[in-house]
């Protein structure tokens, strides 16, 4: 008798271990099935319609989770819209080098630019030599920015046909960029110094000198034809690098 009871107990445990759990449905379609609106058919013969599945949540024996669909083909398969509230945002493309996209079949994937990478940084434009002497060989360190040094500046006075301008050589103190012919620079001058000065920036060259990348630019003042500048201004730089 005891042996029969023990055998029956083991059989019950086995049945429990492999049972399906249904909430609001007597006919669960997976290991765990919630019919939120309790509108699924009560018979096995009649499967839930697409509209009836929209309020269902299911977990299949393969570990797939379906929301609004009772036969999920992915680990998370959602029939309907998804909203993410208050996401954490990065500040630039370095934080998120790849973008999440929806593919034609409705699954999510990642994509990124395949033919270019971007480097952005902000450099300093020193005062004209009418106010601060020109220098070379990095003899003045006051205008360095992070990993970029101003190793040389050469000023030009205004004339009746040309505004005041300056040629600046910046040197990157990290590893050299590589093939400079595959790098394209976008430059804009910034002014947060409280002066009225407006500048235009022109790219001259990017080359490797003694194992360091050197960026040479020319800055010209455009708001006043005859005056130079006494303040320190900004050079916003974006490098597009082809692989």
N, C-alpha and C positions, 0 to 999 in steps of 0.2 A: 504493500500500500504506500509506504513512504517513498519507494522507488518511483511509483507512478506519479505521485504528487510532485516529486523533484523534476521528473521529465516534463510534466505539464508546466511547471514554473519556468524551466529553461525555454520551452516553446513560446511562452508568453513574452519573455524577455526578448527573444529573437524577433517576434512580431512587432514589439514596441520599437526595437532598434531600427527596423526597416520600414516603419509606417510613414505615411504622408500626413501632414498636419494642414487642415483647412480651417480658416476663420471666415465665417459667414458663407461657407460653401461646404456642402456634403460631398462634393466631387472635386477634390484638389487635383490640379493639373501638374503639380510638382511636389518636391519634398516639403516645401512650405508655400502656402498659397493663401493670400488675403483677397477676398472679394469685398471691397469697401462698401459698395452700394448694394450688395446682396442681390444682384440681378442676374447671376449666371444660371443656366439651366440646371435642373436638379437631376438630370439623367446623364449617363456617360455617353449615350448615343449622340446627343446633341451638344456639340462644343459651343463655348461662348462665342458670340459674334465679335467683330472688331470693336464695335461700339461698347459692348459689355466688358471687353478686356481693358478699356481705357482707365477704369478705376481699380484695376487689379495690380497686385505686387506678388511676384513669384520668385522662388529660388528652385532651380532645377537640380537634378542629381549630378550634373557636371559642374555645378558651382556657379552657373550663370544666373544673374539677377535681371529680371524683367520688370519694368515699370510701364504699365499700359500695354503690355504685350505678354502673352502667356507662353511663347516659344522663343525665348531670347537666344540669339546666336552669338552674342559677345558676353564678356564678363559682366558688363553693365549695359543693358539694352533698354533704351528709353523711347517710347512712342509719345511724342509731345515736346513741349518747350522746356528748356533748362535755364534757370536764372541763378547766377552767383552774386550774392549781395556783399558789398564792402570788400572787394578783393584787395590784396596787398599789391601795390604797384611798384615797379622798379623805376629808376630815374633815367636809364638810357639803355641802348642796345647791348651794352656789356652785361647788364643784369639779365636780360632775356635775349640771348642770341638767336633763339628760334621762336617762331610764332605757332600757336595752336590753330589749326584750321579744320573745317569739316569737309571731308571728301565726298565725292559724288554718291557713294553708297551709304552715306549717313554716318560713317564712323569718323572718329577724330584722329588726326595725325599732326605732325609738326612739319614746318617748312622754314627755310631760311634762304637768304640771298646766296645763290650758288656761284656768282661771278664777281662778287665784291665784298670786302669787309670794310668797316669804318673805324676810324680813330678820331676822337674829338678832344680838344684841349684849348685852354685860354692862355695866351702869352701877354707880355707887357711891351708897350711901345714907350721907349724912353723919351725924355724931353729933347728938343732940338739943341744943337751945340751952342746956340745963342744963350742957353740957360744951363746946360750941362755938357761938359767937354766930351767930344767923341773919344772912343777907345777901341782897342783891339786886344786879342789874346786873353779875353775874359779878365781884363784888369779892373773892371767894375762889376761887383756882384749884386748890386742893388736891384737889378731888374730881372733876376732869375725867377722862374716859375716852376715849382715842383721839379720834374726831371728835365726841364728845358732851361738852358743857360743862354743869355745874350752874350755872345763872345765878341761881337764887333758891331759898332754903329758908325755910319758915315753920313753926315748931314750936308744938305745943299741949301743955300740961301735962295730966297725968291728973287725973281727978276721981272722985267717988264713982260716977259713971255712965259714964265713958268712959276708955279707956286713953290713954297718951301717944302722940302721933302727929305726923306732919310732912307738909306738902305741899311737893313738890319740882318745880321746873321745869327740865327738861333741854332743851338746844338743840343740834340737829344742825348741824355746821359745813360739811357738804356741801350739794349742791343740795337744795332743798325737795322733799318727797315728792310734791306735787301735790294731787289731790283727797282731802282728809282723810276725807271721808265714806265712801270706799271702803277705808279702812284700819282693821283691827281688831287690838287689842293683847292679848297674853297675857302676864301678869306673874307672876313668882314671886320671892320673896325668898330670898337665899342667905346662909349664915353660915360663913365660913372663918376667923373671927377668934378662935376659942377661947372665946367667951362663950356663955352659955346662951340668949341672946335668940332669940325666934321672932317672925316678922313676917308680916303679911298686907299685900298690895299691891293698891290699887284704881286703876283707870284713870279719870282725870278728863277729859282732853281731848287732842287732837292738832290743832294749828292752825298756820298760817303767820303769822309776825310779822316784819316787815321783811325778807322774803325768806328766812327761816329757819324750819325746822320745829321746833316746840316741843311737847314731850311733858310733860304735867302729871299727876302721880300723887300719891296719898296713901298713906303708910306708917304702920301702927299696930302697936305691940308687943302680942302676945297671950299670951305665957307668964307675964307678971307685970303685973297690972292697974295698979299704982301707980308702978312705976319707969319712968324713961326709959331711954336707952341712951347709952353713952360711946364705943362702937366704931364703926368704919366697916364697913358691910356691903354686900352685893351685890344688885343688881336684875337678874335675868335677863329679857330682853325678847324677845318674838317678835312681829313685825308681819306679819300676813297682808294682802296688798295685792291687791285686785281690779283688773283692767285697765279 
